């Protein structure tokens, strides 16, 4: 047997599987809870459930994770500063530390304006280097000439050893705003990915696993772990990409829709003839449009751990909490606390102030303790918290303050990950209905009773309502993926009128994720489709992580130099090159594309005889037939498994 180990670390669970890659059969699998404050522990717990005799024979390891996705969805990225060269941005950005300076190039890569005074950059870096974990740099037309980005990167590097990300390193596509967003997100995700990778390597060493380690990117391909650390934004949809590949393998279907129901999000994607559908516009997550080549996916921030809270109506929020059933499983004293909890006035209630919310100290990891500083109010609250759950009123008594005086600071502590929030979730609703009972259902029962009273429902009706909302969300996501031009709100209205309308889906839908069996029957009532829940669906991501290929895509553009020299410019990953003759420029584009792919694959021990190489050419002409631009797109595909 040629054994491979697949690991997926999600927001709730860490899954491990061992596969005989030569046959494609899963020979062992195990799930354990993800330990966010110490990822090593969760990964080790997952591997502990596997047969040790198999671990000794592992020859290939590949991983996927939703940590980057969840971090972006929950807006919990590590702080980063952004330097914009030659332009400013009116759209939203996920940082307040922004500097706009003079510089930049034109569409032909010529200098549009000289780079600003280096002293401006130096002052900005010195002011912010202790406030952020990384820096991002994005220049106007930086993909056509990265000179100014590289100069600024060098200046930053002389003042701090914190990572610096340049826009041109991540995408060759035009679009100043999207490239700046991509660079900034990448910078904010470096600490998250670094912690994950270090955790995997540490566990492999402890377990004596001596094997190649790779990671799945969000286009379904595999990348060396050291490359994954440089471009963590490319792992934003690593987990969903792995679940798509895994679902296809487990169901033995080369064409299917896949729905992955996780703790934080629900994702829909599709594979056709064994190839994942790729988004033309780049990955979109948490409201951000990026330039990352990713699987085409519809994602919503609603999962098994989404916070269910009430006021005058029931809301399923986008923030992830620890389910009551899981918290009580680990802290049995929570049952008594739930039974004696003080019920807040409905006028005070929000996503923090709930009768079912409790708070517990996080075990801080290196990055959180280094990069997030607490103000005096946050520190005062943090100091009264414990390693065991406390209710709002217990915190109020310790502080001798009304809950309204500190609830905002408490929410800030949760966002900074110093504190974990416990609350009612869709997973709790399934426990009440006994559709899924992995943990302490008694805590879920009490929580449902408490919340149901506020909206005039008994616990079963309340939980049936929650489950119906989740099923509707899942169904809307599937239809929205297939018919992009229809608003989700309109699809929702149509689904709510089942007597007059029925959706028929021609492709089979494969469900993966822990509790999906509980939703299968109800989805079938809304969608006329073949809904499949395959064996090992609970660990579909870990299966898919093992099955990707090494894929390298590169693009070169040939254009006439518009400065009046009658020369031709080639823009490629190798930089900006000028030629006197058109054919010479095109030949160079072909040769550099092949050379880049050859060099990349050599890093994986793959020679070109084992690579499937495809080079496509597209000539753009004006209405008179004159050539405007030639684009060369080259793709190399090879398998990292022997």
GIDA-V646935 format. One record per backbone hydrogen bond with DSSP energy under -1.0 kcal/mol. CO is the residue of the C=O (numbers start at 1). NH is the residue of the N-H. If there is no record, write none. Layout:
co=CO nh=NH
co=CO nh=NH
This chain:
co=2 nh=21
co=3 nh=59
co=4 nh=19
co=5 nh=62
co=6 nh=17
co=7 nh=64
co=8 nh=15
co=9 nh=66
co=12 nh=34
co=13 nh=10
co=14 nh=32
co=15 nh=8
co=16 nh=30
co=17 nh=6
co=18 nh=27
co=18 nh=28
co=19 nh=4
co=19 nh=21
co=20 nh=23
co=20 nh=24
co=25 nh=20
co=28 nh=18
co=30 nh=16
co=32 nh=14
co=38 nh=41
co=38 nh=42
co=39 nh=43
co=40 nh=44
co=41 nh=45
co=42 nh=46
co=43 nh=47
co=44 nh=48
co=47 nh=50
co=51 nh=54
co=51 nh=55
co=52 nh=56
co=54 nh=57
co=55 nh=58
co=60 nh=5
co=61 nh=214
co=62 nh=7
co=63 nh=216
co=64 nh=9
co=65 nh=239
co=66 nh=70
co=67 nh=71
co=68 nh=72
co=69 nh=73
co=70 nh=74
co=71 nh=76
co=72 nh=75
co=79 nh=133
co=81 nh=136
co=82 nh=99
co=83 nh=138
co=84 nh=101
co=85 nh=140
co=96 nh=98
co=97 nh=82
co=99 nh=84
co=101 nh=86
co=102 nh=116
co=104 nh=112
co=104 nh=113
co=106 nh=109
co=110 nh=106
co=117 nh=120
co=118 nh=122
co=119 nh=123
co=120 nh=124
co=121 nh=125
co=122 nh=126
co=123 nh=127
co=124 nh=128
co=125 nh=129
co=128 nh=131
co=128 nh=132
co=134 nh=81
co=135 nh=165
co=136 nh=83
co=137 nh=167
co=138 nh=85
co=139 nh=142
co=140 nh=105
co=141 nh=144
co=141 nh=145
co=146 nh=150
co=147 nh=151
co=148 nh=152
co=149 nh=153
co=150 nh=154
co=151 nh=155
co=152 nh=156
co=153 nh=157
co=154 nh=158
co=156 nh=159
co=156 nh=160
co=163 nh=135
co=165 nh=137
co=166 nh=169
co=167 nh=170
co=167 nh=171
co=175 nh=179
co=176 nh=180
co=177 nh=181
co=178 nh=182
co=179 nh=183
co=180 nh=184
co=181 nh=185
co=182 nh=186
co=183 nh=187
co=184 nh=188
co=185 nh=189
co=188 nh=78
co=189 nh=193
co=190 nh=194
co=191 nh=195
co=192 nh=196
co=193 nh=197
co=194 nh=198
co=195 nh=199
co=196 nh=200
co=197 nh=201
co=198 nh=202
co=199 nh=203
co=200 nh=204
co=201 nh=205
co=202 nh=206
co=203 nh=207
co=204 nh=209
co=212 nh=61
co=213 nh=225
co=214 nh=63
co=215 nh=223
co=217 nh=220
co=218 nh=295
co=221 nh=217
co=223 nh=215
co=224 nh=228
co=225 nh=229
co=227 nh=231
co=231 nh=234
co=232 nh=235
co=233 nh=236
co=234 nh=218
co=235 nh=238
co=237 nh=241
co=238 nh=242
co=239 nh=243
co=240 nh=244
co=241 nh=245
co=242 nh=246
co=243 nh=247
co=244 nh=248
co=245 nh=249
co=246 nh=250
co=247 nh=251
co=248 nh=253
co=254 nh=274
co=256 nh=271
co=257 nh=510
co=258 nh=269
co=259 nh=512
co=260 nh=267
co=262 nh=304
co=263 nh=305
co=265 nh=262
co=266 nh=300
co=267 nh=260
co=268 nh=298
co=269 nh=258
co=270 nh=277
co=271 nh=256
co=272 nh=275
co=275 nh=272
co=277 nh=296
co=283 nh=290
co=285 nh=288
co=288 nh=285
co=292 nh=283
co=294 nh=279
co=298 nh=268
co=300 nh=266
co=300 nh=302
co=303 nh=306
co=304 nh=427
co=305 nh=321
co=307 nh=317
co=309 nh=315
co=313 nh=311
co=315 nh=309
co=319 nh=307
co=322 nh=423
co=323 nh=327
co=324 nh=328
co=325 nh=329
co=325 nh=440
co=326 nh=330
co=327 nh=331
co=331 nh=334
co=332 nh=335
co=333 nh=337
co=334 nh=338
co=335 nh=339
co=336 nh=340
co=345 nh=348
co=352 nh=354
co=354 nh=357
co=358 nh=422
co=359 nh=390
co=360 nh=420
co=365 nh=369
co=366 nh=370
co=367 nh=371
co=368 nh=372
co=375 nh=379
co=376 nh=380
co=377 nh=381
co=378 nh=382
co=379 nh=383
co=381 nh=384
co=386 nh=361
co=390 nh=359
co=391 nh=395
co=392 nh=396
co=393 nh=397
co=394 nh=398
co=395 nh=399
co=396 nh=400
co=396 nh=401
co=402 nh=405
co=403 nh=406
co=403 nh=407
co=406 nh=410
co=407 nh=411
co=408 nh=412
co=409 nh=413
co=410 nh=414
co=411 nh=415
co=412 nh=416
co=413 nh=418
co=413 nh=419
co=414 nh=417
co=418 nh=362
co=420 nh=360
co=421 nh=322
co=422 nh=358
co=424 nh=308
co=425 nh=429
co=426 nh=430
co=427 nh=431
co=428 nh=432
co=429 nh=433
co=430 nh=435
co=430 nh=436
co=439 nh=441
co=441 nh=445
co=442 nh=446
co=443 nh=447
co=444 nh=448
co=445 nh=449
co=446 nh=450
co=447 nh=451
co=448 nh=452
co=449 nh=453
co=452 nh=457
co=458 nh=462
co=459 nh=463
co=460 nh=464
co=461 nh=465
co=462 nh=466
co=463 nh=467
co=464 nh=468
co=465 nh=469
co=466 nh=470
co=467 nh=471
co=468 nh=472
co=469 nh=473
co=470 nh=474
co=471 nh=475
co=472 nh=476
co=473 nh=477
co=474 nh=478
co=475 nh=479
co=476 nh=480
co=477 nh=481
co=478 nh=482
co=479 nh=483
co=483 nh=486
co=487 nh=491
co=488 nh=492
co=489 nh=493
co=490 nh=494
co=491 nh=495
co=492 nh=496
co=494 nh=497
co=497 nh=500
co=503 nh=528
co=508 nh=257
co=509 nh=532
co=510 nh=259
co=512 nh=261
co=513 nh=516
co=515 nh=518
co=516 nh=519
co=516 nh=520
co=519 nh=523
co=520 nh=524
co=523 nh=526
co=523 nh=527
co=527 nh=529
co=528 nh=505
co=529 nh=531
co=530 nh=509
co=532 nh=511
co=534 nh=537
co=536 nh=539
co=537 nh=513
co=537 nh=540
co=539 nh=543
co=540 nh=544
co=541 nh=545
co=543 nh=546
co=544 nh=547
co=549 nh=222
co=550 nh=638
co=552 nh=636
co=554 nh=634
co=556 nh=632
co=557 nh=571
co=558 nh=630
co=559 nh=569
co=567 nh=561
co=568 nh=579
co=569 nh=559
co=570 nh=577
co=571 nh=557
co=572 nh=575
co=575 nh=572
co=577 nh=570
co=579 nh=568
co=581 nh=585
co=582 nh=586
co=583 nh=587
co=584 nh=588
co=585 nh=589
co=586 nh=590
co=587 nh=591
co=588 nh=592
co=589 nh=593
co=590 nh=594
co=591 nh=595
co=592 nh=596
co=593 nh=597
co=594 nh=598
co=595 nh=599
co=596 nh=600
co=597 nh=601
co=598 nh=602
co=601 nh=604
co=601 nh=606
co=602 nh=605
co=607 nh=610
co=608 nh=611
co=612 nh=637
co=614 nh=635
co=616 nh=633
co=618 nh=631
co=620 nh=628
co=620 nh=629
co=622 nh=625
co=626 nh=622
co=629 nh=620
co=630 nh=558
co=631 nh=618
co=632 nh=556
co=633 nh=616
co=634 nh=554
co=635 nh=614
co=636 nh=552
co=637 nh=612
co=638 nh=550
